[in-house]
């Protein structure tokens, strides 16, 4: 399952790098937000199964 999480996080990172959410057309932005939320949920669920805690929110570093 850890390999799956790494692969998922890597794929989402590539998606987010290529397909920004902010500034996209409303329908496209909504679809991308949904994908981001589903990805967050899957990661949280698998981490929970592995008994690994994760922050509820990520802080942006400038």
PDB file of N, CA, C and O in Angstrom:
ATOM      1  N   UNK A   1       0.814  -1.191   0.000  1.00  0.00           N
ATOM      2  CA  UNK A   1       0.000   0.000   0.000  1.00  0.00           C
ATOM      3  C   UNK A   1       0.861   1.259   0.000  1.00  0.00           C
ATOM      4  O   UNK A   1       0.454   2.289  -0.538  1.00  0.00           O
ATOM      5  N   UNK A   2       2.033   1.184   0.593  1.00  0.00           N
ATOM      6  CA  UNK A   2       2.890   2.369   0.587  1.00  0.00           C
ATOM      7  C   UNK A   2       3.348   2.698  -0.830  1.00  0.00           C
ATOM      8  O   UNK A   2       3.445   3.870  -1.194  1.00  0.00           O
ATOM      9  N   UNK A   3       3.624   1.688  -1.617  1.00  0.00           N
ATOM     10  CA  UNK A   3       4.010   1.909  -3.020  1.00  0.00           C
ATOM     11  C   UNK A   3       2.869   2.593  -3.772  1.00  0.00           C
ATOM     12  O   UNK A   3       3.100   3.496  -4.576  1.00  0.00           O
ATOM     13  N   UNK A   4       1.632   2.153  -3.504  1.00  0.00           N
ATOM     14  CA  UNK A   4       0.463   2.762  -4.127  1.00  0.00           C
ATOM     15  C   UNK A   4       0.382   4.247  -3.760  1.00  0.00           C
ATOM     16  O   UNK A   4       0.135   5.088  -4.624  1.00  0.00           O
ATOM     17  N   UNK A   5       0.590   4.566  -2.485  1.00  0.00           N
ATOM     18  CA  UNK A   5       0.530   5.966  -2.055  1.00  0.00           C
ATOM     19  C   UNK A   5       1.602   6.811  -2.740  1.00  0.00           C
ATOM     20  O   UNK A   5       1.340   7.935  -3.167  1.00  0.00           O
ATOM     21  N   UNK A   6       2.787   6.271  -2.839  1.00  0.00           N
ATOM     22  CA  UNK A   6       3.864   7.001  -3.519  1.00  0.00           C
ATOM     23  C   UNK A   6       3.504   7.230  -4.978  1.00  0.00           C
ATOM     24  O   UNK A   6       3.681   8.332  -5.497  1.00  0.00           O
ATOM     25  N   UNK A   7       3.002   6.199  -5.641  1.00  0.00           N
ATOM     26  CA  UNK A   7       2.611   6.334  -7.047  1.00  0.00           C
ATOM     27  C   UNK A   7       1.478   7.343  -7.214  1.00  0.00           C
ATOM     28  O   UNK A   7       1.499   8.155  -8.139  1.00  0.00           O
ATOM     29  N   UNK A   8       0.489   7.294  -6.320  1.00  0.00           N
ATOM     30  CA  UNK A   8      -0.631   8.227  -6.384  1.00  0.00           C
ATOM     31  C   UNK A   8      -0.164   9.655  -6.171  1.00  0.00           C
ATOM     32  O   UNK A   8      -0.541  10.553  -6.925  1.00  0.00           O
ATOM     33  N   UNK A   9       0.650   9.872  -5.151  1.00  0.00           N
ATOM     34  CA  UNK A   9       1.155  11.219  -4.872  1.00  0.00           C
ATOM     35  C   UNK A   9       2.006  11.743  -6.029  1.00  0.00           C
ATOM     36  O   UNK A   9       1.924  12.921  -6.378  1.00  0.00           O
ATOM     37  N   UNK A  10       2.808  10.883  -6.614  1.00  0.00           N
ATOM     38  CA  UNK A  10       3.639  11.275  -7.759  1.00  0.00           C
ATOM     39  C   UNK A  10       2.775  11.653  -8.952  1.00  0.00           C
ATOM     40  O   UNK A  10       3.023  12.663  -9.610  1.00  0.00           O
ATOM     41  N   UNK A  11       1.762  10.845  -9.230  1.00  0.00           N
ATOM     42  CA  UNK A  11       0.861  11.123 -10.358  1.00  0.00           C
ATOM     43  C   UNK A  11       0.086  12.414 -10.123  1.00  0.00           C
ATOM     44  O   UNK A  11      -0.074  13.216 -11.043  1.00  0.00           O
ATOM     45  N   UNK A  12      -0.397  12.622  -8.895  1.00  0.00           N
ATOM     46  CA  UNK A  12      -1.143  13.846  -8.622  1.00  0.00           C
ATOM     47  C   UNK A  12      -0.230  15.064  -8.718  1.00  0.00           C
ATOM     48  O   UNK A  12      -0.644  16.106  -9.227  1.00  0.00           O
ATOM     49  N   UNK A  13       0.989  14.948  -8.241  1.00  0.00           N
ATOM     50  CA  UNK A  13       1.933  16.057  -8.337  1.00  0.00           C
ATOM     51  C   UNK A  13       2.161  16.437  -9.804  1.00  0.00           C
ATOM     52  O   UNK A  13       2.172  17.619 -10.147  1.00  0.00           O
ATOM     53  N   UNK A  14       2.341  15.443 -10.658  1.00  0.00           N
ATOM     54  CA  UNK A  14       2.536  15.707 -12.090  1.00  0.00           C
ATOM     55  C   UNK A  14       1.291  16.374 -12.678  1.00  0.00           C
ATOM     56  O   UNK A  14       1.396  17.332 -13.445  1.00  0.00           O
ATOM     57  N   UNK A  15       0.117  15.863 -12.315  1.00  0.00           N
ATOM     58  CA  UNK A  15      -1.130  16.464 -12.787  1.00  0.00           C
ATOM     59  C   UNK A  15      -1.218  17.921 -12.347  1.00  0.00           C
ATOM     60  O   UNK A  15      -1.507  18.800 -13.159  1.00  0.00           O
ATOM     61  N   UNK A  16      -0.968  18.181 -11.058  1.00  0.00           N
ATOM     62  CA  UNK A  16      -1.106  19.535 -10.530  1.00  0.00           C
ATOM     63  C   UNK A  16      -0.095  20.484 -11.158  1.00  0.00           C
ATOM     64  O   UNK A  16      -0.396  21.660 -11.364  1.00  0.00           O
ATOM     65  N   UNK A  17       1.085  19.993 -11.462  1.00  0.00           N
ATOM     66  CA  UNK A  17       2.099  20.817 -12.117  1.00  0.00           C
ATOM     67  C   UNK A  17       1.654  21.215 -13.521  1.00  0.00           C
ATOM     68  O   UNK A  17       1.873  22.349 -13.947  1.00  0.00           O
ATOM     69  N   UNK A  18       1.033  20.287 -14.238  1.00  0.00           N
ATOM     70  CA  UNK A  18       0.619  20.532 -15.622  1.00  0.00           C
ATOM     71  C   UNK A  18      -0.754  21.174 -15.755  1.00  0.00           C
ATOM     72  O   UNK A  18      -1.016  21.858 -16.745  1.00  0.00           O
ATOM     73  N   UNK A  19      -1.625  20.972 -14.796  1.00  0.00           N
ATOM     74  CA  UNK A  19      -3.025  21.389 -14.904  1.00  0.00           C
ATOM     75  C   UNK A  19      -3.433  22.193 -13.678  1.00  0.00           C
ATOM     76  O   UNK A  19      -4.080  21.662 -12.776  1.00  0.00           O
ATOM     77  N   UNK A  20      -3.073  23.427 -13.640  1.00  0.00           N
ATOM     78  CA  UNK A  20      -3.409  24.273 -12.498  1.00  0.00           C
ATOM     79  C   UNK A  20      -4.920  24.399 -12.346  1.00  0.00           C
ATOM     80  O   UNK A  20      -5.659  24.403 -13.331  1.00  0.00           O
ATOM     81  N   UNK A  21      -5.354  24.500 -11.129  1.00  0.00           N
ATOM     82  CA  UNK A  21      -6.779  24.632 -10.836  1.00  0.00           C
ATOM     83  C   UNK A  21      -7.180  26.095 -10.909  1.00  0.00           C
ATOM     84  O   UNK A  21      -8.140  26.450 -11.593  1.00  0.00           O
ATOM     85  N   UNK A  22      -6.450  26.931 -10.209  1.00  0.00           N
ATOM     86  CA  UNK A  22      -6.748  28.358 -10.177  1.00  0.00           C
ATOM     87  C   UNK A  22      -6.558  28.962 -11.568  1.00  0.00           C
ATOM     88  O   UNK A  22      -5.521  28.767 -12.202  1.00  0.00           O
ATOM     89  N   UNK A  23      -7.561  29.690 -12.030  1.00  0.00           N
ATOM     90  CA  UNK A  23      -7.467  30.342 -13.330  1.00  0.00           C
ATOM     91  C   UNK A  23      -8.058  29.537 -14.473  1.00  0.00           C
ATOM     92  O   UNK A  23      -8.165  30.043 -15.590  1.00  0.00           O
ATOM     93  N   UNK A  24      -8.446  28.289 -14.215  1.00  0.00           N
ATOM     94  CA  UNK A  24      -9.067  27.476 -15.269  1.00  0.00           C
ATOM     95  C   UNK A  24     -10.538  27.868 -15.411  1.00  0.00           C
ATOM     96  O   UNK A  24     -11.113  28.484 -14.514  1.00  0.00           O
ATOM     97  N   UNK A  25     -11.139  27.507 -16.543  1.00  0.00           N
ATOM     98  CA  UNK A  25     -12.575  27.733 -16.727  1.00  0.00           C
ATOM     99  C   UNK A  25     -13.322  27.087 -15.566  1.00  0.00           C
ATOM    100  O   UNK A  25     -12.837  26.124 -14.972  1.00  0.00           O
ATOM    101  N   UNK A  26     -14.492  27.613 -15.243  1.00  0.00           N
ATOM    102  CA  UNK A  26     -15.247  27.165 -14.066  1.00  0.00           C
ATOM    103  C   UNK A  26     -15.493  25.659 -14.062  1.00  0.00           C
ATOM    104  O   UNK A  26     -15.271  25.006 -13.042  1.00  0.00           O
ATOM    105  N   UNK A  27     -15.947  25.095 -15.180  1.00  0.00           N
ATOM    106  CA  UNK A  27     -16.224  23.654 -15.235  1.00  0.00           C
ATOM    107  C   UNK A  27     -14.950  22.835 -15.075  1.00  0.00           C
ATOM    108  O   UNK A  27     -14.938  21.817 -14.383  1.00  0.00           O
ATOM    109  N   UNK A  28     -13.894  23.281 -15.710  1.00  0.00           N
ATOM    110  CA  UNK A  28     -12.608  22.580 -15.625  1.00  0.00           C
ATOM    111  C   UNK A  28     -12.056  22.686 -14.207  1.00  0.00           C
ATOM    112  O   UNK A  28     -11.566  21.703 -13.652  1.00  0.00           O
ATOM    113  N   UNK A  29     -12.136  23.866 -13.630  1.00  0.00           N
ATOM    114  CA  UNK A  29     -11.655  24.062 -12.263  1.00  0.00           C
ATOM    115  C   UNK A  29     -12.423  23.172 -11.291  1.00  0.00           C
ATOM    116  O   UNK A  29     -11.826  22.579 -10.393  1.00  0.00           O
ATOM    117  N   UNK A  30     -13.740  23.072 -11.462  1.00  0.00           N
ATOM    118  CA  UNK A  30     -14.542  22.232 -10.576  1.00  0.00           C
ATOM    119  C   UNK A  30     -14.148  20.764 -10.707  1.00  0.00           C
ATOM    120  O   UNK A  30     -14.046  20.058  -9.703  1.00  0.00           O
ATOM    121  N   UNK A  31     -13.927  20.303 -11.926  1.00  0.00           N
ATOM    122  CA  UNK A  31     -13.511  18.913 -12.142  1.00  0.00           C
ATOM    123  C   UNK A  31     -12.148  18.663 -11.495  1.00  0.00           C
ATOM    124  O   UNK A  31     -11.932  17.614 -10.889  1.00  0.00           O
ATOM    125  N   UNK A  32     -11.249  19.605 -11.619  1.00  0.00           N
ATOM    126  CA  UNK A  32      -9.917  19.455 -11.032  1.00  0.00           C
ATOM    127  C   UNK A  32      -9.975  19.495  -9.509  1.00  0.00           C
ATOM    128  O   UNK A  32      -9.248  18.762  -8.839  1.00  0.00           O
ATOM    129  N   UNK A  33     -10.836  20.350  -8.960  1.00  0.00           N
ATOM    130  CA  UNK A  33     -11.016  20.382  -7.509  1.00  0.00           C
ATOM    131  C   UNK A  33     -11.583  19.058  -7.004  1.00  0.00           C
ATOM    132  O   UNK A  33     -11.182  18.567  -5.948  1.00  0.00           O
ATOM    133  N   UNK A  34     -12.504  18.492  -7.752  1.00  0.00           N
ATOM    134  CA  UNK A  34     -13.071  17.196  -7.372  1.00  0.00           C
ATOM    135  C   UNK A  34     -11.988  16.127  -7.391  1.00  0.00           C
ATOM    136  O   UNK A  34     -11.909  15.311  -6.473  1.00  0.00           O
ATOM    137  N   UNK A  35     -11.157  16.122  -8.419  1.00  0.00           N
ATOM    138  CA  UNK A  35     -10.055  15.160  -8.485  1.00  0.00           C
ATOM    139  C   UNK A  35      -9.094  15.348  -7.309  1.00  0.00           C
ATOM    140  O   UNK A  35      -8.634  14.374  -6.713  1.00  0.00           O
ATOM    141  N   UNK A  36      -8.798  16.595  -6.984  1.00  0.00           N
ATOM    142  CA  UNK A  36      -7.901  16.863  -5.848  1.00  0.00           C
ATOM    143  C   UNK A  36      -8.525  16.363  -4.547  1.00  0.00           C
ATOM    144  O   UNK A  36      -7.830  15.778  -3.716  1.00  0.00           O
ATOM    145  N   UNK A  37      -9.820  16.586  -4.360  1.00  0.00           N
ATOM    146  CA  UNK A  37     -10.479  16.152  -3.130  1.00  0.00           C
ATOM    147  C   UNK A  37     -10.546  14.629  -3.034  1.00  0.00           C
ATOM    148  O   UNK A  37     -10.347  14.066  -1.957  1.00  0.00           O
ATOM    149  N   UNK A  38     -10.823  13.969  -4.138  1.00  0.00           N
ATOM    150  CA  UNK A  38     -10.858  12.503  -4.138  1.00  0.00           C
ATOM    151  C   UNK A  38      -9.465  11.949  -3.850  1.00  0.00           C
ATOM    152  O   UNK A  38      -9.323  10.976  -3.109  1.00  0.00           O
ATOM    153  N   UNK A  39      -8.452  12.558  -4.426  1.00  0.00           N
ATOM    154  CA  UNK A  39      -7.072  12.126  -4.172  1.00  0.00           C
ATOM    155  C   UNK A  39      -6.736  12.302  -2.691  1.00  0.00           C
ATOM    156  O   UNK A  39      -6.139  11.416  -2.079  1.00  0.00           O
ATOM    157  N   UNK A  40      -7.117  13.441  -2.120  1.00  0.00           N
ATOM    158  CA  UNK A  40      -6.905  13.677  -0.688  1.00  0.00           C
ATOM    159  C   UNK A  40      -7.584  12.607   0.152  1.00  0.00           C
ATOM    160  O   UNK A  40      -7.006  12.096   1.111  1.00  0.00           O
ATOM    161  N   UNK A  41      -8.809  12.274  -0.215  1.00  0.00           N
ATOM    162  CA  UNK A  41      -9.569  11.279   0.533  1.00  0.00           C
ATOM    163  C   UNK A  41      -8.917   9.894   0.459  1.00  0.00           C
ATOM    164  O   UNK A  41      -8.826   9.193   1.466  1.00  0.00           O
ATOM    165  N   UNK A  42      -8.475   9.513  -0.715  1.00  0.00           N
ATOM    166  CA  UNK A  42      -7.825   8.208  -0.876  1.00  0.00           C
ATOM    167  C   UNK A  42      -6.546   8.150  -0.057  1.00  0.00           C
ATOM    168  O   UNK A  42      -6.290   7.164   0.634  1.00  0.00           O
ATOM    169  N   UNK A  43      -5.743   9.203  -0.131  1.00  0.00           N
ATOM    170  CA  UNK A  43      -4.500   9.231   0.642  1.00  0.00           C
ATOM    171  C   UNK A  43      -4.810   9.141   2.136  1.00  0.00           C
ATOM    172  O   UNK A  43      -4.166   8.380   2.858  1.00  0.00           O
ATOM    173  N   UNK A  44      -5.790   9.913   2.598  1.00  0.00           N
ATOM    174  CA  UNK A  44      -6.157   9.883   4.019  1.00  0.00           C
ATOM    175  C   UNK A  44      -6.642   8.493   4.436  1.00  0.00           C
ATOM    176  O   UNK A  44      -6.275   8.005   5.505  1.00  0.00           O
ATOM    177  N   UNK A  45      -7.456   7.860   3.606  1.00  0.00           N
ATOM    178  CA  UNK A  45      -7.967   6.528   3.938  1.00  0.00           C
ATOM    179  C   UNK A  45      -6.856   5.491   4.025  1.00  0.00           C
ATOM    180  O   UNK A  45      -6.830   4.684   4.954  1.00  0.00           O
ATOM    181  N   UNK A  46      -5.949   5.508   3.073  1.00  0.00           N
ATOM    182  CA  UNK A  46      -4.858   4.528   3.093  1.00  0.00           C
ATOM    183  C   UNK A  46      -3.926   4.796   4.264  1.00  0.00           C
ATOM    184  O   UNK A  46      -3.487   3.858   4.929  1.00  0.00           O
ATOM    185  N   UNK A  47      -3.618   6.062   4.528  1.00  0.00           N
ATOM    186  CA  UNK A  47      -2.792   6.374   5.693  1.00  0.00           C
ATOM    187  C   UNK A  47      -3.469   5.901   6.970  1.00  0.00           C
ATOM    188  O   UNK A  47      -2.807   5.386   7.871  1.00  0.00           O
ATOM    189  N   UNK A  48      -4.777   6.071   7.053  1.00  0.00           N
ATOM    190  CA  UNK A  48      -5.513   5.585   8.218  1.00  0.00           C
ATOM    191  C   UNK A  48      -5.414   4.079   8.366  1.00  0.00           C
ATOM    192  O   UNK A  48      -5.242   3.574   9.475  1.00  0.00           O
ATOM    193  N   UNK A  49      -5.519   3.360   7.265  1.00  0.00           N
ATOM    194  CA  UNK A  49      -5.375   1.901   7.316  1.00  0.00           C
ATOM    195  C   UNK A  49      -3.987   1.500   7.810  1.00  0.00           C
ATOM    196  O   UNK A  49      -3.821   0.479   8.477  1.00  0.00           O
ATOM    197  N   UNK A  50      -3.004   2.316   7.474  1.00  0.00           N
ATOM    198  CA  UNK A  50      -1.634   2.043   7.896  1.00  0.00           C
ATOM    199  C   UNK A  50      -1.327   2.605   9.283  1.00  0.00           C
ATOM    200  O   UNK A  50      -0.208   2.475   9.780  1.00  0.00           O
ATOM    201  N   UNK A  51      -2.338   3.237   9.908  1.00  0.00           N
ATOM    202  CA  UNK A  51      -2.187   3.835  11.246  1.00  0.00           C
ATOM    203  C   UNK A  51      -1.136   4.950  11.255  1.00  0.00           C
ATOM    204  O   UNK A  51      -0.372   5.101  12.209  1.00  0.00           O
ATOM    205  N   UNK A  52      -1.120   5.725  10.165  1.00  0.00           N
ATOM    206  CA  UNK A  52      -0.201   6.858  10.029  1.00  0.00           C
ATOM    207  C   UNK A  52      -1.030   8.131  10.074  1.00  0.00           C
ATOM    208  O   UNK A  52      -1.989   8.277   9.316  1.00  0.00           O
ATOM    209  N   UNK A  53      -0.668   9.048  10.953  1.00  0.00           N
ATOM    210  CA  UNK A  53      -1.405  10.305  11.025  1.00  0.00           C
ATOM    211  C   UNK A  53      -0.895  11.262   9.949  1.00  0.00           C
ATOM    212  O   UNK A  53       0.244  11.173   9.491  1.00  0.00           O
ATOM    213  N   UNK A  54      -1.773  12.169   9.568  1.00  0.00           N
ATOM    214  CA  UNK A  54      -1.419  13.177   8.572  1.00  0.00           C
ATOM    215  C   UNK A  54      -2.052  14.499   8.989  1.00  0.00           C
ATOM    216  O   UNK A  54      -3.096  14.502   9.641  1.00  0.00           O
ATOM    217  N   UNK A  55      -1.439  15.614   8.626  1.00  0.00           N
ATOM    218  CA  UNK A  55      -2.038  16.898   8.979  1.00  0.00           C
ATOM    219  C   UNK A  55      -3.367  17.080   8.257  1.00  0.00           C
ATOM    220  O   UNK A  55      -3.548  16.604   7.136  1.00  0.00           O
ATOM    221  N   UNK A  56      -4.284  17.766   8.906  1.00  0.00           N
ATOM    222  CA  UNK A  56      -5.582  18.046   8.277  1.00  0.00           C
ATOM    223  C   UNK A  56      -5.422  19.062   7.161  1.00  0.00           C
ATOM    224  O   UNK A  56      -6.225  19.113   6.230  1.00  0.00           O
ATOM    225  N   UNK A  57      -4.372  19.871   7.266  1.00  0.00           N
ATOM    226  CA  UNK A  57      -4.164  20.933   6.277  1.00  0.00           C
ATOM    227  C   UNK A  57      -2.669  21.124   6.062  1.00  0.00           C
ATOM    228  O   UNK A  57      -1.879  21.049   7.004  1.00  0.00           O
ATOM    229  N   UNK A  58      -2.296  21.368   4.826  1.00  0.00           N
ATOM    230  CA  UNK A  58      -0.899  21.651   4.509  1.00  0.00           C
ATOM    231  C   UNK A  58      -0.725  23.160   4.464  1.00  0.00           C
ATOM    232  O   UNK A  58      -1.547  23.866   3.880  1.00  0.00           O
ATOM    233  N   UNK A  59       0.330  23.652   5.073  1.00  0.00           N
ATOM    234  CA  UNK A  59       0.631  25.072   5.055  1.00  0.00           C
ATOM    235  C   UNK A  59       1.558  25.368   3.891  1.00  0.00           C
ATOM    236  O   UNK A  59       2.465  24.592   3.589  1.00  0.00           O
ATOM    237  N   UNK A  60       1.321  26.489   3.248  1.00  0.00           N
ATOM    238  CA  UNK A  60       2.146  26.901   2.116  1.00  0.00           C
ATOM    239  C   UNK A  60       3.410  27.575   2.632  1.00  0.00           C
ATOM    240  O   UNK A  60       3.344  28.466   3.478  1.00  0.00           O
ATOM    241  N   UNK A  61       4.551  27.149   2.125  1.00  0.00           N
ATOM    242  CA  UNK A  61       5.828  27.787   2.435  1.00  0.00           C
ATOM    243  C   UNK A  61       6.165  28.763   1.331  1.00  0.00           C
ATOM    244  O   UNK A  61       6.156  28.402   0.154  1.00  0.00           O
ATOM    245  N   UNK A  62       6.458  29.985   1.698  1.00  0.00           N
ATOM    246  CA  UNK A  62       6.830  30.981   0.681  1.00  0.00           C
ATOM    247  C   UNK A  62       8.302  31.187   0.623  1.00  0.00           C
ATOM    248  O   UNK A  62       8.782  31.991  -0.177  1.00  0.00           O
TER     249      UNK A  62
END
